[in-house]
Amino acid sequence: MKKTALICALSAITAVSSAQAGVNLNVNIGVPVPGVRFSVPPPTLFAAPPLFIVSPRLGFYVGVDTPYDIIFNADFYYLYYGNSWHRSRYYNGPWVEVPYRRLPPDIRNHRIEQIRSYRDREYRVYRNDREHFRGRYFRPGHERREEWRDERRRDKEEWKGDHRRDKEERMEERRDGRRHDRGRD
């Protein structure tokens, strides 16, 4: 009743003002625009951070054991919900709808059915042999950041060790070459 009165009042004001000023004002309340769809993701997604694993056939992290299709790729989380894709910096949103053409090529190269199939296969391997699982996996949060930091530190130390050994070998080869050359003189 109040909405009807408000609409009638707006219509009357519009009619008077348009007649006097020559202005046309259209008000559409609750009328959907044809051909435009808005997909809103669910407000609360995960009570706890989901587990993500990498399927070798996909090359990116896919959420497992969740009611949603969620992917982690290139520092963004992608959620497939309501026949459309959404993107966020965090696994729990806020989500923004992303046109299909704006998805990373890694994701666009696979249909959602393929992603689900590869995800399920890899998750079976993970579930059956968790202690000896050789694939990559993580749960979002501080633990992963610390793990990445440790991994980078180990890689850097390994690189330094390799570099040091290579340098020592080159120096040893030079010394041996000089000794060999002195022996000829």
C-alpha positions as CSV (number, residue, x, y, z in Angstrom):
1,M,0.0,0.0,0.0
2,K,2.8,2.4,0.9
3,K,4.7,1.5,-2.2
4,T,1.7,2.2,-4.4
5,A,1.2,5.6,-2.7
6,L,4.9,6.4,-3.2
7,I,4.8,5.4,-6.9
8,C,1.6,7.5,-7.4
9,A,3.3,10.5,-5.8
10,L,6.4,10.2,-7.9
11,S,4.3,9.9,-11.0
12,A,2.3,13.0,-10.1
13,I,5.5,15.0,-9.4
14,T,7.1,13.8,-12.6
15,A,4.0,14.7,-14.7
16,V,3.8,18.2,-13.2
17,S,7.6,18.9,-13.4
18,S,7.9,17.4,-16.9
19,A,5.0,19.6,-18.1
20,Q,6.5,22.7,-16.6
21,A,10.2,22.1,-17.3
22,G,10.0,19.8,-20.4
23,V,11.9,17.0,-18.6
24,N,11.1,13.3,-18.9
25,L,11.7,11.1,-15.9
26,N,11.2,7.3,-15.9
27,V,11.1,5.3,-12.7
28,N,11.2,1.5,-13.0
29,I,11.0,-0.3,-9.7
30,G,11.6,-4.0,-9.6
31,V,11.6,-4.6,-13.4
32,P,14.4,-6.9,-14.5
33,V,16.5,-5.9,-17.5
34,P,16.1,-8.5,-20.3
35,G,19.3,-10.4,-21.2
36,V,21.2,-9.3,-18.1
37,R,21.8,-11.8,-15.3
38,F,23.5,-11.2,-12.0
39,S,25.0,-14.2,-10.1
40,V,25.6,-13.5,-6.5
41,P,27.8,-16.0,-4.6
42,P,26.6,-17.3,-1.3
43,P,27.2,-14.9,1.6
44,T,29.0,-17.4,3.8
45,L,31.2,-20.0,2.1
46,F,33.6,-21.8,4.4
47,A,33.7,-22.2,8.1
48,A,37.4,-23.2,7.9
49,P,40.0,-22.7,5.1
50,P,39.5,-25.4,2.5
51,L,42.2,-27.8,1.4
52,F,43.7,-27.1,-2.1
53,I,45.6,-29.7,-4.1
54,V,47.3,-29.5,-7.5
55,S,46.3,-32.0,-10.2
56,P,49.3,-32.5,-12.6
57,R,46.9,-32.3,-15.5
58,L,45.5,-28.9,-14.5
59,G,48.6,-27.2,-13.0
60,F,46.7,-25.1,-10.5
61,Y,45.3,-25.5,-7.0
62,V,41.7,-26.9,-6.8
63,G,39.6,-26.9,-3.6
64,V,38.6,-30.4,-2.4
65,D,36.0,-31.7,0.0
66,T,33.9,-28.6,-0.3
67,P,30.4,-27.9,-1.6
68,Y,31.8,-25.3,-4.0
69,D,34.1,-25.4,-7.1
70,I,37.0,-23.1,-5.9
71,I,40.4,-22.7,-7.5
72,F,43.5,-20.9,-6.5
73,N,45.6,-19.5,-9.3
74,A,48.0,-16.5,-9.7
75,D,47.3,-15.1,-6.2
76,F,43.5,-15.1,-6.7
77,Y,40.7,-17.5,-5.7
78,Y,38.1,-18.3,-8.4
79,L,34.7,-19.6,-7.5
80,Y,32.4,-21.3,-10.0
81,Y,28.9,-20.7,-8.7
82,G,25.5,-20.1,-10.4
83,N,26.9,-20.9,-13.9
84,S,29.4,-18.0,-13.6
85,W,32.9,-17.3,-12.3
86,H,33.8,-15.1,-9.3
87,R,37.2,-13.8,-8.1
88,S,38.6,-12.7,-4.8
89,R,41.9,-12.2,-3.1
90,Y,40.6,-14.3,-0.1
91,Y,39.1,-17.8,-0.1
92,N,36.0,-16.5,1.7
93,G,35.3,-13.4,-0.5
94,P,34.2,-10.7,-1.1
95,W,33.5,-12.1,-4.6
96,V,33.3,-10.2,-7.8
97,E,31.8,-11.7,-10.9
98,V,34.4,-12.3,-13.7
99,P,33.5,-12.7,-17.4
100,Y,34.7,-16.0,-18.8
101,R,37.1,-14.2,-21.2
102,R,38.9,-12.5,-18.2
103,L,39.7,-15.8,-16.5
104,P,43.4,-16.9,-16.6
105,P,44.2,-19.1,-19.6
106,D,45.0,-22.0,-17.3
107,I,41.4,-22.1,-16.1
108,R,39.8,-21.3,-19.5
109,N,41.7,-24.2,-21.1
110,H,39.5,-26.6,-19.1
111,R,35.8,-27.1,-18.9
112,I,34.4,-27.2,-15.3
113,E,33.5,-30.9,-15.8
114,Q,37.2,-31.6,-16.6
115,I,38.4,-29.6,-13.6
116,R,36.0,-31.6,-11.3
117,S,37.1,-34.9,-12.8
118,Y,40.9,-34.2,-12.4
119,R,40.3,-32.8,-9.0
120,D,38.4,-35.9,-7.8
121,R,41.1,-38.2,-9.2
122,E,43.9,-36.4,-7.4
123,Y,41.9,-36.1,-4.2
124,R,41.4,-39.9,-4.2
125,V,45.2,-40.3,-4.4
126,Y,45.7,-37.8,-1.6
127,R,43.0,-39.4,0.6
128,N,44.2,-43.0,0.1
129,D,47.9,-42.3,0.7
130,R,48.1,-39.0,2.7
131,E,51.3,-39.9,4.5
132,H,53.2,-40.5,1.3
133,F,51.3,-38.1,-1.0
134,R,53.9,-36.5,-3.4
135,G,51.7,-33.8,-4.9
136,R,51.4,-30.2,-3.8
137,Y,48.7,-29.1,-1.4
138,F,48.0,-26.3,1.1
139,R,45.4,-24.6,3.3
140,P,45.1,-20.8,3.1
141,G,46.5,-19.0,6.1
142,H,49.7,-18.0,7.9
143,E,51.0,-21.6,7.9
144,R,51.3,-21.6,4.1
145,R,53.1,-18.2,4.0
146,E,55.6,-19.5,6.5
147,E,55.9,-22.7,4.5
148,W,56.5,-20.7,1.3
149,R,59.1,-18.6,3.1
150,D,60.9,-21.7,4.4
151,E,60.7,-23.2,0.9
152,R,62.2,-20.1,-0.7
153,R,64.9,-20.0,2.0
154,R,65.8,-23.7,1.4
155,D,65.9,-23.1,-2.4
156,K,68.1,-20.1,-1.9
157,E,70.5,-22.1,0.3
158,E,70.6,-24.9,-2.2
159,W,71.3,-22.5,-5.0
160,K,74.1,-20.9,-3.0
161,G,75.6,-24.3,-2.2
162,D,75.5,-25.4,-5.9
163,H,77.0,-22.0,-6.9
164,R,79.8,-22.4,-4.3
165,R,80.6,-26.0,-5.5
166,D,80.6,-24.9,-9.1
167,K,83.0,-22.0,-8.3
168,E,85.3,-24.3,-6.3
169,E,85.3,-26.8,-9.2
170,R,86.2,-24.1,-11.7
171,M,89.0,-22.8,-9.5
172,E,90.3,-26.4,-9.0
173,E,90.3,-26.9,-12.8
174,R,92.3,-23.7,-13.3
175,R,94.8,-24.8,-10.7
176,D,95.2,-28.2,-12.3
177,G,95.6,-26.6,-15.7
178,R,98.3,-24.3,-14.4
179,R,100.1,-27.2,-12.7
180,H,99.9,-29.1,-15.9
181,D,101.2,-26.2,-18.0
182,R,104.1,-25.7,-15.5
183,G,105.1,-29.3,-15.8
184,R,105.5,-28.9,-19.6
185,D,108.0,-26.0,-19.3
